[in-house]
Amino acid sequence: MALGAVSRLRLRPPKGRAADAALAWGVFVPVAVGSLRSLVGEREESWSATILGWTLIVAACAALYLCRRRPVVVAAFVLAATAAYYLVSVYDGPLMVAFVVTLYVVAAKGHLQAAIALAALTVIATGIGTLAGNHDVNGVAVFMLTGWLVGVVALGWVRHNRLALARETEERAAGEERLRIARELHDVVGHHLSLINVQAAAALRRLHKDPAKGARSAEEALGAIKDTSRDSLRELRATLGVLRQVDEMAPIAPTAGLNRLDELVASARLAGLAVRVRCSGEREQLPTEVDLAAYRIVQESLTNVNRHAHATAVTVGIHRGARHVTVEITDNGHGPAVADRRTPGSGIRGMRERAHALGGELTAGPGPKGGFTVRGRIPYPNGARSLS
């Protein structure tokens, strides 16, 4: 096992400047080996031409170190060096490999037009050389060169598109994760802080009206604030603990669900609301994601009633059907202002997103008998509930 781990560690490809250096050396070594016959054996050219040729080889391969950072400039330079090499040297070395590599990098970096232009320039220059009497390259060779260059550009462009798609998918996933985190924190913190605000305001009003009798009510309100703030801290720590998880450790608090509905109702009653709960259907355990979404919809709805509805009573209905769970929250308040109905706040929008994410739906608007009604319908995964 240890040897396998060491082998995997050593086989990791280099990154950053090390990868740039590996690219340059990886091209230089085969090109140099393929050009050694200009240094050994019978001389076919002067030593000055050989030195110039090797200078061009070294310059072209060394430029590959900057290829990923300046792909178009490097490709143009390598093309010029390669053309000069084949003009001054009588040896047909493999320096063309360096240009092919840069052409691939140019396309892979997304510079498709530049890659096509460089490839076309190469084919045109080679064709002109053939027509001018270069017997080393005939028409078939030009045709094959064209096919190779087109294939290299196509492969580079495919690589670019795959990387772009991967980045887009990663960014979309990160955006959805940020939205989920923001929604979860909004539901956890916003609900409890709203209750604390309502309870504190009610205690102050009672103290101002009748300091003697209001002391008892203020004491009850402070106790409720203490309990609510403790619950808020517990849920916030649990949420942050889940977000920080990198292993299989369990959260530090139980996952929120409709089994904690009594806590929401008790908090709302402490804030002065008369809450009635109606449950129907079978009472099997809901899937975790459905249970959490239903709980958050009820929680956010009660928060909105406390903040905006000016209501005295609210009814919470929960029906567990054969294929979905339905939650309905109706109050007897005045409902939101007309402007708020046209542009729902982040609370209603967050509830809709939760329902839609699980394939459900949510409506929110004035009730038929006044007040405001929120109704969410969330299907179970694959049309069935979890029996665990």
Summary of the structure (lengths in Angstrom):
residues: 388
radius of gyration: 35.9
end to end distance: 37.2
largest distance: 116.3
contacts: 1164
relative contact order: 0.06
helix: 67%
strand: 10%
